[in-house]
Amino acid sequence: MTTIRVQVPATTANIGAGFDCLGAALSLHNQFQFSPVTQDEPFFSLELMGAAVETQKLEATADNLLYRAFAKVFETIGQAVPHIKIAIDLKVPLSRGLGSSATAIVGGLVGANALAGSPLSQREIMNLAIEMEGHPDNVVPALLGGCQLSVNHQQDWVICPWAWHEGVVPVVAIPDFELSTEAARAVLPQQYARAQAIFNASRLGLLPHGLAQNNPEYLTAALDDQIHQPYRKNLIKGYDQVQQAAIAAGAYGMVISGAGPTLLALTASENAPQVAAAMQTAWEMIGVQAIAHVLEIDQQGTVIL
C-alpha cells in the first residue's frame, strides 16, 4: 500500500495588529507519515518521534485532531475512512503559540487527500482547515507558506500574500510553560474603543510595507497592538523583561506569537543571534527555562515529501 509523508511548517499568527487574520509560516516543521493498514489492524495507531515529553499527550483515539482531519477528507468525498498508522516527527511544540494544531489539521487533510488520489483542490482543503480551526490565521500560511492575510468576504475567503523581505528575520523564544488558546481568548474584552480600532488599523496598514521594504522605522511602529496583546501579556511571565531585552539587543519590536506564550521578535539578520540570546537569558534570569530559534519564513508551505 502507498505511504504518504507530509511536511507542515509551524506558523506565527497575529504578528501584532493582525489579530485572527494574519499569519506567517516558519522554518520549523512537523512531519506526518500515513501508512494504510488492513482492516484487521486498529483503525488508528500512532508512532511518535521528536520531542518525547510533548508526544506523551498524543493518543490514538477518534478525538485526536490529526485523525479527525484525516477522516474529514474521506467523509467529505463520501468514502469509508481507511485504517491508518500515522508516524509523527514532532518539532513544533504543543500549546506554545506556534500553530501545532494547524500542523495537525493541515497535515491530516493533505495526507488523506493524497491517499485518496487528490480529489480535493487546495482551496477545498483550505476551507476545510479553516472550518476545523475556527479561524484562518494559522492554517492558511501552514498550507500555502509565506505570510498570508485572510479576509472573510461574502461568506468566502480572500487570501492575500504579503511580501516578506529576507532581511527581516523572525526570532522565536519558546518558554517551558504552556498557554492554551482558550485561556488566551478568555481574557479578551467583548468590545473595544474607537481609538483602539483606529490604532490597530493604522498599524496593520503600515506592517506590510515594513515587511516588504525591510524598513526599521515602519516595523518599529507597526509591531504594536491594542486588541489582544495588552490583555494576554499578563498571562506570560516575564513578558516585559523579554521585550526590553529583545529591543535592547536590536529587535525592531516583539509580539506574542499566536496565543502565546512564545514571543516573536523581528530584527535585522546581523542582530538576530544577539536578540535570540538576549530573549532566552531574560527569561532564565527570572527562573523560566526557554529556547530561542533564529528562523526564516517558509515559502513552500505544506509539501508531500
Secondary structure as GFF3:
##gff-version 3
##sequence-region A 1 305
A	DSSP	beta_strand	4	13	.	.	.	ID=ss1
A	DSSP	beta_strand	22	36	.	.	.	ID=ss2
A	DSSP	beta_strand	44	50	.	.	.	ID=ss3
A	DSSP	alpha_helix	52	55	.	.	.	ID=ss4
A	DSSP	alpha_helix	65	76	.	.	.	ID=ss5
A	DSSP	beta_strand	84	90	.	.	.	ID=ss6
A	DSSP	alpha_helix	100	115	.	.	.	ID=ss7
A	DSSP	alpha_helix	122	133	.	.	.	ID=ss8
A	DSSP	alpha_helix	139	144	.	.	.	ID=ss9
A	DSSP	beta_strand	147	153	.	.	.	ID=ss10
A	DSSP	beta_strand	156	162	.	.	.	ID=ss11
A	DSSP	beta_strand	168	175	.	.	.	ID=ss12
A	DSSP	alpha_helix	181	186	.	.	.	ID=ss13
A	DSSP	alpha_helix	194	213	.	.	.	ID=ss14
A	DSSP	alpha_helix	216	222	.	.	.	ID=ss15
A	DSSP	alpha_helix	229	232	.	.	.	ID=ss16
A	DSSP	three_ten_helix	233	235	.	.	.	ID=ss17
A	DSSP	alpha_helix	239	248	.	.	.	ID=ss18
A	DSSP	beta_strand	251	256	.	.	.	ID=ss19
A	DSSP	beta_strand	263	268	.	.	.	ID=ss20
A	DSSP	three_ten_helix	269	271	.	.	.	ID=ss21
A	DSSP	alpha_helix	272	284	.	.	.	ID=ss22
A	DSSP	beta_strand	290	294	.	.	.	ID=ss23
A	DSSP	beta_strand	303	304	.	.	.	ID=ss24
###
